[in-house]
Amino acid sequence: MDNFYGPGRNHLFVPGPVNIPEHVIRAMNRNNEDYRSPAIPALTKTLLEDIKQIFKTTTGTPFLIPTTGTGAWESALTNTLSPGDQIVSFLIGQFSLLWIDQQRRLNFNVDVIESEWGQGANLEVLASKLAADTVHTVKAICIVHNETATGVTNNLAAVRKILDHYRHPALILVDGVSSIYVALTGSQKALSLPTGIGIAYKLETYWPYTPSIHLLYGLRASLDLIFEEGLDNVIARHSRLAKATRLAVEAWGLKNCAQKEEWYSNSVTAVLVPPNLDSSEIVSRAWKRYNLSLGLGLNKVAGKKILFMFEESLILFALQNMGLLIGDGMDVENPILFTVFGCGGN
Ligand code: PLP
């Protein structure tokens, strides 16, 4: 029975998919519907309008694509570039690595700027490449905003500044799957939905293919929750909770995988596990004993860290249990006690 969930609620702290708020779950609990009925274009219209606020744009055109983040990557690349185009891509962790792999398979000419995992994009190298590219061979810069695998956030404004400084016309394609700021994202992280919608920037309100109606209703409910709280308040809350998490990690004498403060993520904290501990053991114990799902390090950082997605309040519960799991003596035998702080939000 080891591979089945035990009774009770599973406490989901992997860095995505994240917990879905009850309000959003209830909004999706409905029969299938005819997506050519007048109701669906009306719903889609509100979504396309309101999603702009999440991307903080009034002029951008959002696309809702029935896919995952990986499909949104491909869609962004193939709709803005042509095979053989020269692009510059930053490699800072597993998700930037996977995106670069996709870029190569789609036959782009990829110039990779690599950093040690735990560090952010090397912008000095970008500046020197753009300075040398006076004939504008480089057509796009691809950057993962928030590298989920290492909890590192890149400075997008600095990338824009470098391009402006050299008056370089290259496009900036941003993966915002685990942060959502500028260009493309998936539904299963910051929007607290099931996996299955890729969101990028024109789509008519009539669908050219069968959309997932349930996800559209879920997205409506998720946006309503965000707007009710206020987007800036949501961002401030994550920033506050992220800081609390980092302080707790520090107090346990453990290290953040992100090596400098300027790269700290407010959505994912990746914790380096001491060499005498095996992170997969911690993750396995959390799952079996507490019905608590934590993320494992991937690829180069496998075995070295556990990850958790930042979630309203329940994070406190995760922190307490992590304290117990890594043996700092916190005596938390009844994890359910900590759920009284409320449940995860967007
Ligand atoms: N980009 C980042 C930063 C991610 O964290 C992920 C998934 O975790 C992806 C892309 C891939 O998204 P998906 O798994 O929805 O295809």
Residues whose N, C-alpha, C, O or C-beta is under 5 A from the ligand:
A	BS01	PLP	T68 G69 T70 G71 F95 N146 T148 D175 V177 S178 G186
